[in-house]
Amino acid sequence: MALKKSYDKSGKKCAVTFSLSAEAARGAEKVWLCGDFNNWSSSETPMKKLKDGSFSVKISLESGCEYQFRYLIDGKTWENDWAADKYLPAPFSDANNSVVCL
């Protein structure tokens, strides 16, 4: 898994590619990216399944911020990004959220 960051010329926006490896996806049919940036929607940001079984999605976010996120696998299993910039305790569970720092 990885977070690929590409800042625009002004430095105010960053295109972030979120990737979930095939190993972490464990044969999933669908995966959604859920986080602060989409009000933790379980349907707003679907990820594209690639031929190797991994998933990916690219979104534009405001620079100078930190965003918490997790991957929702097949609508029932939550997974963190193993390559997140850091992790913070989730406010509504005993798990941690992944964090991307821009």
Secondary structure, 3 states (H helix, E strand, C coil): CEEEEEECCCCCEEEEEEEECHHHHCCCCCEEEEEHHHCCCCCCCECEECCCCCEEEEEEEECCCEEEEEEEECCCEEECCCCCCEEEECCCCCCEEEEEEC
